[in-house]
Amino acid sequence: MQSSSLVKIFVHPLMVLFFLSQTVFAQTYKTIHENAVVADTHNDVLSTVTLEGLNIENDLTGKSHSDLARFKKGGVDIEMFSIFCDGRYGKGSAFNYANREIDSLYAIAKRNPGKMEMVSTWAQLQHALKTHKLAAMMGVEGGHMIEDDLDNLDSLAKRGVRYMTLTWNNSTSWATSAFDENRKAFLVTPYGLTEFGKEVVKRMNALGMMVDISHVGEKTFWDVLNTTTKPVIASHSSVYALCPVPRNLKDDQIRAVAKNGGVIDINFYSGFIDSNYAKRIAAFMNLHKKEYDSLIEAKSPDYAINFYFSKKYPKDVQGMRPPLSLLIDHIDYIAKLVGVDYVGLGSDFDGIESAPQGLEGVQDFPKITEALLKRGYSKKDVEKILGGNFLRVFKANVGL
């Protein structure tokens, strides 16, 4: 005689509700992200990837933080591509190098008319957003690239550059950097903007070019805020109170940017997010002191040294990365200090060797939306952080 049995599985109603709520939340954050305008105000892929021979039209997963397909996957609508060269480039070379990078971006856009569009005006931006193309914009990272010549600044503006970071780590003859203002061996009088530096800021206001105060020293910062007639941008800076490094902004600076109507775009670099990251890196470097000393002797810049070690010892560097929650803490801090209208995103992808866990590249921007919603931010506030605040500042600078 054959018998059959029916196995009954009891599922608690609360478990069903939990899984349903998780599914609905996943759909919600993805929908909010897809419908929002997502702006990233700083990406170094041109100088660290394109000019090194790699092509962002290809899949560069595992080789870079960025490529065209992953911009799309991450829902990035506006990317400010950094035009960068370090302080080893000066008069006779820096301006030309900047133009090489600009040429590269224009060439990429020309080859991919269905995927991206060069944008420098409000009308062009609206067209790119309407046609669902990546709005490719440019920011010059370092005032040394104008080579002390306002005509060069005019030229960069005509080519579509829409912000300039007044200094990189190296000071110019007319503005001092955060790096230099904080090292005792650097003797310059006075710190801040010279009269020519103030002329640069005024010319940028007239050209519709956003003044970027990331990287500048405190004295320069205050001189800028006392000179500009337009809202400023901190294209890739974080909060000093949470991670006290010279590149981050102190509370009085954050309040001043808010009063100015500007926006602070949080930098994803682990060393600017996590106050303990520098200690972990120092201990790691000490374990590889011989290699580190040889790179210092060869006069390699700090960022090149960091990239060297991250590529040679990826598992070690991976283990030192902070959680994503610490990045959200920086957004939270600014929102609570001055309001949600003055904070955005400036990843610094492809200019950093370490970002928080889970942020492997531009494809992972939706994770920030998810984290913000879990923190209790409303849809409207998330949309401001993702790109709405940048749009306001951009429009105030360039006009209609």
Secondary structure, DSSP 8 states (H G I E B T S, - for coil): ------------HHHHHHHHHHHHHHHHHHHHHHHS--EEEEE-HHHHTGGGT--TTS--BTTBS--HHHHHHTT--EEEEEEE--TT--TTTHHHHHHHHHHHHHHHHHH-TTTEEE--SHHHHHHHHHTT-EEEEEEEE-GGGGTT-HHHHHHHHHTTEEEEES-SSS--SS--BHHHHT-TT---SS-S--HHHHHHHHHHHHHT-EEE-TTB-HHHHHHHHTT-SS--EETT--BTTTS--TTSB-HHHHHHHHHHT-EEEE---HHHH-TTHHHHHHHHHHHTHHHHHHHHHTT--HHHHHHHHHHHSHHHHHHT---HHHHHHHHHHHHHHH-GGGEEE---BTS-S---TT--SGGGHHHHHHHHHHTT--HHHHHIIIIIHHHHHHHHHH--
